[in-house]
């Protein structure tokens, strides 16, 4: 608690960050090894799903104190679990303590007090603007190590405590943003989620301004300070659609004493409205929980994947070579229900359709799904269209323009195909695999050849309802690809390559249309197909 600031003033000197004392904190082992104790249930990702009051104390209370505070209205607690600027020792904070509190129904908010803004004059350990990105990665690695020591699993939210700083210093602001983008991207690489805490006037205002900046990897959750005593997570300074829903926390009451169950603790008051991020339905080849973007490199025939991190692309992984013999390559989700991300590809020389099972880090082997597929185009994974628990395909028959559903059986094969309708020779760039309308049925997005208009075809039992135009001018793009829920906001997204530049753009679905495109990559002019 002593490391967090109000939107109006810093803590009193006696309760500020003890930077000099904690400069060697990691070496001294302030995060202690687990103590012995009875076996408890495995700890789930924190803070989990919770809407209600929470508190934070500089030093984590003992288990006995936490038990006494079951009489309070609070069911969440901020724990300061690491960082070179953490101000208090944590003798009670162990893996056993974490397991005991979560078993008792407490929701934990892990708070990391690391390097501070270069223009923050109350801290001796600050970000070096020239090394901001590298330092963001290093701090994330340390935070993950500390979280693992405490038994906090992947998908837990690790919140960065960035104290108040000079919002008028542009260079300082840029250093903070560079640092935080690297911090968040690195956490995503390791399977953890990112949070950001600061005052509304400085840190939060900068995060809001950078929300949709191309290349910026924004935090997944926002924790803001406004000591107005109002238990809510809405604020005029945060646009309604940002970090929404279930991604916000607020410190609404400053330091004060409270007594519950006969135990008095000096706390700050918090209000939380949080839930785990939606999982991406398919597209995670790298296994970090985020949908990725793949492509074939025609010059080499290699198939590559760039790991996704929710905003842009991270390191490249090669899935294999010899893919120039395929003219259609699609991601098929967990087609065989083995747990990995699978691929399906067509071999034009034979007309065979091949299935490549995923193993969690790539694909291995292949199986023949059948012959005669040269008579089809726009072979597309549509997700679980018939809602039987298996992934399905659709394809347009070239000779008739009919759209057929090929129901998956989960064993690398299809059930008898079903005709869904005619007239589909007028469209191309079919994309499925997502529920755009939110009604539980898999939908299709397709481009009309003659106009370049983009249409949504809402799925229903046995076909599609009346299409709706959701975009224009899409003839300037190629290789439209549905990449699952790329930013994990609960809605499917698209990527596409701009023909004139080779830029890769991401299109975030808003519920009734797509948001303004955000460039997430360059140099894709010769790369095809995009998957």
C-alpha positions as CSV (number, residue, x, y, z in Angstrom):
1,X,0.0,0.0,0.0
2,X,2.8,2.4,0.8
3,X,3.9,2.2,-2.8
4,X,0.7,3.5,-4.3
5,X,-0.1,7.2,-4.7
6,X,-3.3,9.2,-4.6
7,X,-4.2,11.3,-7.6
8,X,-3.4,14.3,-5.4
9,X,-0.3,13.6,-3.3
10,X,2.3,11.0,-2.5
11,X,2.3,9.1,0.7
12,X,3.9,10.6,3.8
13,X,7.7,10.1,3.8
14,X,7.5,7.3,6.4
15,X,5.4,5.3,4.1
16,X,7.1,5.9,0.8
17,X,9.0,3.3,-1.2
18,X,12.2,2.4,0.5
19,X,14.2,2.3,-2.7
20,X,17.6,2.1,-1.1
21,X,16.5,-0.6,1.4
22,X,15.0,-2.8,-1.3
23,X,17.7,-2.4,-4.0
24,X,19.0,-5.8,-3.0
25,X,15.6,-7.2,-2.2
26,X,15.7,-10.0,-4.8
27,X,19.1,-11.2,-3.6
28,X,17.8,-11.1,0.0
29,X,14.9,-13.3,-0.9
30,X,11.9,-11.2,0.2
31,X,9.6,-13.6,-1.5
32,X,10.1,-16.6,0.7
33,X,9.8,-20.3,-0.1
34,X,6.6,-22.1,0.8
35,X,6.2,-23.1,4.4
36,X,5.1,-26.5,5.4
37,X,1.4,-27.0,5.9
38,X,-1.6,-29.1,5.0
39,X,-2.2,-29.9,1.3
40,X,-4.6,-27.4,-0.3
41,X,-6.4,-27.2,-3.6
42,X,-4.4,-25.9,-6.5
43,X,-4.5,-22.1,-6.9
44,X,-6.4,-20.8,-9.9
45,X,-5.5,-17.8,-12.0
46,X,-5.8,-14.6,-9.8
47,X,-7.8,-12.5,-9.2
48,X,-10.3,-14.7,-11.0
49,X,-13.9,-13.5,-11.3
50,X,-14.9,-10.9,-8.7
51,X,-17.0,-7.7,-8.4
52,X,-16.8,-6.0,-5.1
53,X,-14.7,-4.5,-2.4
54,X,-11.0,-5.2,-1.8
55,X,-8.2,-3.7,0.2
56,X,-4.4,-3.5,0.2
57,X,-1.9,-3.3,3.0
58,X,1.8,-2.6,2.8
59,X,2.6,-6.0,4.4
60,X,0.4,-9.0,3.7
61,X,-1.5,-9.9,6.9
62,X,-0.9,-13.2,8.5
63,X,-3.3,-16.1,7.8
64,X,-4.8,-15.6,11.3
65,X,-5.5,-11.9,10.5
66,X,-7.0,-12.8,7.1
67,X,-9.3,-15.3,8.8
68,X,-10.4,-12.6,11.3
69,X,-11.1,-10.3,8.3
70,X,-13.6,-12.8,6.9
71,X,-16.0,-10.7,9.0
72,X,-15.3,-7.7,6.7
73,X,-17.1,-6.7,3.5
74,X,-13.8,-7.3,1.6
75,X,-13.1,-10.4,-0.5
76,X,-10.0,-9.3,-2.4
77,X,-6.6,-8.2,-1.3
78,X,-3.7,-6.6,-3.2
79,X,-0.4,-8.3,-2.5
80,X,2.9,-6.6,-3.1
81,X,4.8,-9.6,-4.4
82,X,8.0,-8.2,-5.8
83,X,10.0,-5.4,-7.4
84,X,13.1,-3.3,-6.6
85,X,10.9,-0.5,-5.3
86,X,8.7,-2.6,-3.0
87,X,8.6,-0.8,0.3
88,X,7.8,-3.5,2.9
89,X,9.1,-6.9,3.8
90,X,6.6,-9.8,3.4
91,X,7.3,-12.4,6.1
92,X,3.8,-13.9,5.7
93,X,3.8,-14.0,1.9
94,X,4.6,-17.5,0.9
95,X,3.1,-20.1,-1.5
96,X,1.4,-21.7,1.5
97,X,-0.2,-18.3,2.4
98,X,-1.4,-17.9,-1.2
99,X,-3.0,-21.3,-1.2
100,X,-4.6,-20.8,2.2
101,X,-6.2,-17.4,1.2
102,X,-7.5,-18.6,-2.1
103,X,-8.9,-21.7,-0.5
104,X,-10.7,-19.4,2.0
105,X,-12.3,-17.5,-0.9
106,X,-10.0,-14.5,-1.1
107,X,-9.2,-13.0,-4.6
108,X,-5.6,-11.9,-4.9
109,X,-4.3,-9.0,-6.9
110,X,-0.5,-9.4,-7.4
111,X,1.2,-6.0,-7.5
112,X,4.8,-5.6,-8.7
113,X,6.6,-2.4,-7.7
114,X,9.5,-2.2,-10.1
115,X,11.4,0.5,-11.9
116,X,9.7,3.8,-11.9
117,X,9.3,6.6,-14.5
118,X,12.6,8.5,-15.2
119,X,10.9,11.7,-14.2
120,X,9.6,10.3,-10.9
121,X,11.7,12.1,-8.3
122,X,10.9,10.1,-5.2
123,X,12.4,6.8,-6.4
124,X,16.1,6.0,-6.7
125,X,15.6,3.1,-9.1
126,X,14.1,4.3,-12.3
127,X,13.7,3.4,-16.0
128,X,16.7,4.3,-18.2
129,X,15.0,5.7,-21.4
130,X,17.8,4.2,-23.6
131,X,17.1,0.7,-22.1
132,X,13.4,1.0,-21.5
133,X,12.3,-2.0,-23.7
134,X,15.0,-4.3,-22.4
135,X,14.2,-3.3,-18.8
136,X,10.5,-4.0,-19.4
137,X,11.4,-7.5,-20.5
138,X,13.7,-8.1,-17.5
139,X,11.2,-6.8,-15.0
140,X,8.5,-9.1,-16.5
141,X,10.9,-12.1,-16.2
142,X,11.5,-11.3,-12.6
143,X,7.8,-10.8,-11.9
144,X,7.0,-14.2,-13.5
145,X,9.7,-15.9,-11.4
146,X,8.3,-14.3,-8.2
147,X,4.8,-15.3,-9.2
148,X,5.9,-18.9,-9.8
149,X,7.6,-19.0,-6.4
150,X,4.2,-18.1,-4.9
151,X,2.3,-20.7,-6.8
152,X,0.4,-18.1,-8.9
153,X,-0.4,-19.9,-12.2
154,X,-0.4,-18.8,-15.8
155,X,-3.3,-16.5,-16.7
156,X,-2.9,-14.7,-13.4
157,X,-2.8,-10.9,-13.7
158,X,0.5,-9.3,-12.6
159,X,-0.2,-5.6,-12.0
160,X,2.6,-3.1,-12.5
161,X,2.6,-0.2,-9.9
162,X,3.8,2.9,-11.7
163,X,3.8,5.8,-9.3
164,X,2.8,9.3,-10.2
165,X,5.2,11.1,-12.6
166,X,5.5,14.4,-14.6
167,X,2.8,14.1,-17.3
168,X,4.3,17.1,-19.1
169,X,7.6,15.4,-19.9
170,X,7.1,13.8,-23.3
171,X,10.4,11.9,-23.2
172,X,9.5,10.5,-19.8
173,X,6.0,9.5,-21.0
174,X,7.5,7.7,-24.0
175,X,10.0,5.8,-21.8
176,X,7.1,4.6,-19.6
177,X,5.1,3.5,-22.6
178,X,8.1,1.7,-24.2
179,X,8.8,0.0,-20.9
180,X,5.1,-1.1,-20.3
181,X,4.7,-2.3,-23.9
182,X,7.7,-4.6,-23.4
183,X,6.5,-5.7,-20.0
184,X,3.1,-6.7,-21.3
185,X,4.4,-8.4,-24.4
186,X,6.9,-10.5,-22.3
187,X,4.2,-11.5,-19.8
188,X,2.0,-12.6,-22.7
189,X,4.9,-14.7,-24.0
190,X,5.1,-16.5,-20.7
191,X,1.3,-17.0,-20.4
192,X,0.6,-14.3,-17.7
193,X,-1.6,-11.3,-18.1
194,X,-0.7,-7.7,-17.5
195,X,-2.2,-5.0,-15.4
196,X,-1.2,-1.4,-14.9
197,X,-1.8,0.8,-11.8
198,X,-1.2,4.6,-11.6
199,X,-3.0,7.8,-11.0
200,X,-5.7,9.0,-13.3
201,X,-3.9,12.3,-14.1
202,X,-0.6,10.8,-15.2
203,X,-0.1,7.1,-15.9
204,X,-3.7,6.2,-16.7
205,X,-4.1,9.2,-19.0
206,X,-1.0,8.1,-20.9
207,X,-2.4,4.5,-21.2
208,X,-5.7,5.8,-22.5
209,X,-3.9,8.0,-25.1
210,X,-1.9,5.0,-26.3
211,X,-4.7,2.5,-26.3
212,X,-4.9,1.9,-30.0
213,X,-1.5,3.1,-31.0
214,X,0.0,0.7,-33.7
215,X,2.6,-1.4,-32.2
216,X,1.8,-0.6,-28.5
217,X,1.0,-3.7,-26.4
218,X,-1.4,-2.3,-23.9
219,X,-2.0,-3.9,-20.5
220,X,-4.9,-6.3,-20.2
221,X,-6.3,-4.8,-17.0
222,X,-6.4,-1.2,-15.6
223,X,-6.2,-0.3,-11.9
224,X,-6.6,3.4,-11.3
225,X,-6.4,5.7,-8.2
226,X,-9.0,8.3,-7.5
227,X,-9.7,8.8,-3.8
228,X,-13.2,10.0,-4.1
229,X,-14.8,7.3,-1.9
230,X,-17.0,6.1,-4.8
231,X,-16.9,2.3,-5.3
232,X,-17.1,2.1,-9.1
233,X,-14.8,1.4,-12.0
234,X,-16.3,3.9,-14.3
235,X,-14.5,7.3,-14.8
236,X,-14.9,10.2,-17.2
237,X,-11.2,9.9,-18.0
238,X,-11.5,6.3,-19.3
239,X,-13.6,5.8,-22.5
240,X,-16.5,3.4,-22.0
241,X,-15.1,0.7,-24.3
242,X,-11.5,0.7,-22.9
243,X,-10.6,-2.2,-20.6
244,X,-14.2,-3.3,-20.7
245,X,-16.0,-5.4,-19.5
246,X,-14.5,-6.9,-16.4
247,X,-11.0,-5.5,-16.7
248,X,-10.9,-2.6,-14.2
249,X,-10.0,-1.9,-10.6
250,X,-10.0,1.3,-8.7
251,X,-8.3,2.5,-5.5
252,X,-11.1,4.8,-4.2
253,X,-10.1,5.3,-0.5
254,X,-6.7,6.3,0.9
255,X,-4.9,5.1,4.0
256,X,-7.0,4.5,7.1
257,X,-7.5,2.0,9.9
258,X,-10.2,-0.6,9.9
259,X,-11.0,-3.2,12.5
260,X,-12.7,-6.5,11.7
261,X,-12.8,-9.6,13.9
262,X,-10.9,-7.8,16.5
263,X,-7.9,-7.2,14.1
264,X,-6.9,-3.6,13.1
265,X,-5.1,-3.1,9.8
266,X,-4.1,0.1,8.0
267,X,-5.5,-0.2,4.5
268,X,-6.4,1.5,1.2
269,X,-9.9,0.7,-0.1
270,X,-10.3,-0.8,-3.6
271,X,-13.2,-1.8,-5.8
272,X,-12.8,-4.5,-8.5
273,X,-14.8,-5.6,-11.5
274,X,-12.8,-8.3,-13.0
275,X,-13.0,-11.7,-14.8
276,X,-10.6,-13.9,-16.7
277,X,-10.1,-12.9,-20.3
278,X,-12.0,-15.0,-22.9
279,X,-9.9,-17.8,-24.3
280,X,-9.2,-17.7,-28.0
281,X,-11.2,-20.4,-29.8
282,X,-8.4,-21.3,-32.1
283,X,-5.1,-20.0,-33.6
284,X,-2.7,-20.5,-30.7
285,X,0.2,-22.4,-32.2
286,X,2.8,-21.2,-29.7
287,X,0.8,-22.2,-26.6
288,X,0.9,-18.9,-24.8
289,X,-2.9,-18.4,-24.7
290,X,-3.0,-15.8,-27.5
291,X,-4.0,-16.3,-31.2
292,X,-1.1,-16.2,-33.6
293,X,-0.7,-15.3,-37.3
294,X,0.9,-17.7,-39.7
295,X,2.0,-17.5,-43.4
296,X,3.9,-19.4,-46.1
297,X,7.1,-18.0,-47.4
298,X,7.0,-18.9,-51.2
299,X,10.7,-18.4,-51.7
300,X,11.5,-21.2,-49.3
301,X,8.2,-23.1,-48.9
302,X,8.5,-22.7,-45.2
303,X,5.5,-22.2,-43.0
304,X,6.1,-19.6,-40.2
305,X,4.0,-18.4,-37.3
306,X,4.4,-15.0,-35.5
307,X,3.3,-15.3,-31.9
308,X,0.4,-13.0,-31.0
309,X,0.3,-11.0,-27.8
310,X,-3.1,-9.3,-28.1
311,X,-2.0,-6.2,-29.9
312,X,0.8,-7.0,-32.4
313,X,3.2,-9.8,-33.3
314,X,6.2,-11.2,-31.4
315,X,8.9,-13.7,-32.3
316,X,8.7,-16.0,-35.4
317,X,8.5,-19.8,-35.2
318,X,9.0,-22.1,-38.2
319,X,6.4,-24.9,-38.3
320,X,8.0,-26.8,-41.2
321,X,9.1,-26.8,-44.9
322,X,7.8,-28.2,-48.1
323,X,4.5,-26.2,-48.1
324,X,4.9,-24.9,-51.7
325,X,3.1,-28.0,-52.9
326,X,-0.1,-26.7,-51.2
327,X,-2.4,-24.0,-52.7
328,X,-4.7,-23.8,-49.7
329,X,-3.6,-23.8,-46.1
330,X,-6.1,-23.1,-43.3
331,X,-6.0,-23.3,-39.5
332,X,-8.6,-25.7,-38.4
333,X,-8.7,-25.2,-34.6
334,X,-8.7,-28.3,-32.4
335,X,-10.0,-30.4,-35.2
336,X,-9.2,-33.8,-33.8
337,X,-9.8,-32.7,-30.2
338,X,-6.3,-33.6,-29.1
339,X,-5.6,-30.2,-27.7
340,X,-3.3,-28.7,-30.3
341,X,-3.9,-26.2,-33.1
342,X,-4.4,-28.2,-36.3
343,X,-3.9,-27.4,-40.0
344,X,-5.7,-28.5,-43.2
345,X,-4.2,-28.1,-46.7
346,X,-5.0,-28.9,-50.2
347,X,-2.5,-30.5,-52.6
348,X,-3.5,-29.3,-56.2
349,X,-1.4,-31.9,-57.9
350,X,-3.6,-34.7,-56.5
351,X,-6.7,-32.9,-55.3
352,X,-6.1,-34.4,-51.8
353,X,-7.0,-32.6,-48.7
354,X,-4.5,-33.2,-45.9
355,X,-4.9,-33.0,-42.1
356,X,-1.9,-31.9,-40.0
357,X,-2.5,-32.6,-36.3
358,X,-1.1,-30.0,-33.9
359,X,1.0,-30.9,-30.9
360,X,0.9,-27.7,-28.9
361,X,4.0,-26.2,-30.5
362,X,3.6,-27.0,-34.2
363,X,2.2,-29.8,-36.3
364,X,3.3,-33.4,-36.8
365,X,2.6,-35.9,-39.5
366,X,-0.4,-35.8,-41.8
367,X,-3.5,-37.8,-42.8
368,X,-5.5,-37.9,-46.0
369,X,-9.0,-36.5,-45.6
370,X,-10.1,-37.4,-49.1
371,X,-9.7,-36.7,-52.8
372,X,-11.6,-34.5,-55.3
373,X,-11.0,-31.2,-53.6
374,X,-9.8,-29.5,-56.7
375,X,-13.5,-29.0,-57.5
376,X,-13.8,-26.6,-54.6
377,X,-12.6,-23.2,-53.6
378,X,-12.7,-21.1,-50.4
379,X,-12.2,-24.1,-48.2
380,X,-12.8,-22.6,-44.8
381,X,-12.8,-23.7,-41.2
382,X,-16.1,-22.4,-39.7
383,X,-15.8,-23.7,-36.2
384,X,-18.4,-25.9,-34.7
385,X,-21.2,-24.9,-37.1
386,X,-23.6,-27.7,-36.1
387,X,-22.8,-27.4,-32.4
388,X,-22.0,-31.1,-31.9
389,X,-18.6,-30.4,-30.3
390,X,-16.5,-31.0,-33.4
391,X,-14.9,-28.5,-35.8
392,X,-16.4,-28.3,-39.3
393,X,-15.4,-27.0,-42.8
394,X,-17.3,-25.2,-45.5
395,X,-16.4,-25.0,-49.2
396,X,-17.8,-23.6,-52.4
397,X,-18.3,-26.1,-55.2
398,X,-16.9,-24.3,-58.3
399,X,-19.3,-25.9,-60.9
400,X,-22.5,-25.0,-59.1
401,X,-21.7,-22.2,-56.7
402,X,-23.2,-24.2,-53.9
403,X,-21.8,-23.9,-50.3
404,X,-21.4,-27.2,-48.5
405,X,-20.8,-28.0,-44.9
406,X,-18.4,-30.8,-44.1
407,X,-19.2,-31.8,-40.5
408,X,-16.1,-32.9,-38.5
409,X,-16.1,-36.2,-36.6
410,X,-13.1,-35.5,-34.4
411,X,-11.1,-38.4,-35.9
412,X,-9.6,-36.5,-38.8
413,X,-12.6,-37.2,-41.0
414,X,-15.9,-35.8,-42.1
415,X,-19.5,-36.9,-41.9
416,X,-21.8,-36.7,-44.9
417,X,-21.7,-33.2,-46.4
418,X,-24.7,-30.9,-46.3
419,X,-25.7,-28.2,-48.8
420,X,-26.2,-24.9,-47.1
421,X,-27.2,-22.8,-50.2
422,X,-26.4,-21.6,-53.7
423,X,-25.1,-18.4,-55.3
424,X,-21.8,-18.4,-53.6
425,X,-19.7,-17.9,-56.7
426,X,-20.3,-14.2,-56.4
427,X,-18.1,-14.0,-53.3
428,X,-14.6,-14.9,-52.2
429,X,-12.3,-14.5,-49.2
430,X,-14.6,-16.6,-47.0
431,X,-13.8,-16.5,-43.3
432,X,-15.4,-18.5,-40.5
433,X,-14.5,-19.8,-37.1
434,X,-16.2,-17.1,-35.1
435,X,-19.5,-16.1,-33.6
436,X,-19.7,-12.5,-34.8
437,X,-23.3,-12.0,-33.7
438,X,-23.0,-13.5,-30.3
439,X,-26.0,-15.8,-30.7
440,X,-24.0,-19.0,-30.3
441,X,-23.9,-19.9,-34.0
442,X,-20.8,-19.8,-36.2
443,X,-21.0,-17.1,-38.8
444,X,-19.3,-16.4,-42.1
445,X,-17.7,-13.2,-43.5
446,X,-17.2,-12.9,-47.3
447,X,-16.2,-10.3,-49.8
448,X,-18.4,-9.6,-52.8
449,X,-16.2,-9.9,-55.9
450,X,-17.7,-7.1,-58.1
451,X,-18.0,-4.4,-55.4
452,X,-15.4,-5.2,-52.8
453,X,-18.0,-5.0,-50.1
454,X,-17.7,-7.2,-47.1
455,X,-20.7,-9.0,-45.8
456,X,-21.6,-10.9,-42.6
457,X,-23.6,-14.1,-43.0
458,X,-25.1,-14.9,-39.6
459,X,-25.3,-18.6,-39.0
460,X,-28.4,-20.4,-37.9
461,X,-29.7,-24.0,-37.9
462,X,-29.2,-25.4,-41.4
463,X,-27.9,-22.3,-43.1
464,X,-27.5,-18.5,-42.8
465,X,-29.9,-15.6,-42.3
466,X,-30.0,-12.4,-44.4
467,X,-26.5,-11.0,-44.9
468,X,-25.4,-7.6,-43.6
469,X,-22.8,-5.3,-45.1
470,X,-20.0,-4.7,-42.6
471,X,-17.5,-2.9,-44.8
472,X,-16.5,-1.5,-48.2
473,X,-13.3,-1.1,-50.3
474,X,-12.0,-4.6,-49.4
475,X,-10.8,-5.2,-53.0
476,X,-7.6,-3.4,-51.9
477,X,-6.9,-6.3,-49.5
478,X,-6.0,-9.9,-49.9
479,X,-5.7,-13.0,-47.8
480,X,-8.4,-12.1,-45.4
481,X,-7.9,-14.4,-42.4
482,X,-9.9,-15.1,-39.3
483,X,-7.4,-15.3,-36.4
484,X,-9.8,-16.1,-33.6
485,X,-10.1,-13.6,-30.7
486,X,-6.8,-12.0,-31.3
487,X,-7.1,-9.4,-28.5
488,X,-9.2,-11.7,-26.2
489,X,-12.0,-9.2,-25.9
490,X,-14.6,-12.0,-26.5
491,X,-15.1,-11.2,-30.2
492,X,-13.5,-12.6,-33.4
493,X,-11.0,-10.6,-35.4
494,X,-9.7,-10.5,-38.9
495,X,-6.3,-9.8,-40.5
496,X,-5.6,-8.9,-44.1
497,X,-2.7,-7.9,-46.3
498,X,-2.9,-4.5,-48.2
499,X,-2.0,-5.3,-51.8
500,X,-0.2,-2.0,-52.5
501,X,2.1,-2.0,-49.5
502,X,2.4,-5.6,-48.1
503,X,1.3,-4.3,-44.7
504,X,-0.6,-6.6,-42.5
505,X,-3.6,-5.1,-40.7
506,X,-5.8,-6.3,-37.9
507,X,-9.5,-5.6,-37.8
508,X,-11.1,-5.7,-34.4
509,X,-14.8,-6.7,-34.4
510,X,-17.0,-4.3,-32.4
511,X,-20.3,-6.2,-32.5
512,X,-21.8,-4.5,-35.5
513,X,-18.8,-3.7,-37.6
514,X,-15.0,-3.5,-37.6
515,X,-12.9,-0.9,-35.8
516,X,-10.4,1.1,-37.8
517,X,-7.6,-1.1,-39.1
518,X,-4.4,-1.2,-37.1
519,X,-1.1,-2.1,-38.8
520,X,0.6,-5.0,-37.0
521,X,3.2,-6.0,-39.6
522,X,5.1,-5.2,-42.7
523,X,6.8,-7.2,-45.5
524,X,3.9,-9.5,-46.2
525,X,3.7,-8.6,-49.9
526,X,5.0,-11.9,-51.1
527,X,3.7,-14.0,-48.2
528,X,0.7,-16.1,-49.0
529,X,-1.5,-17.6,-47.8
530,X,-2.0,-15.9,-44.4
531,X,-3.4,-18.2,-41.8
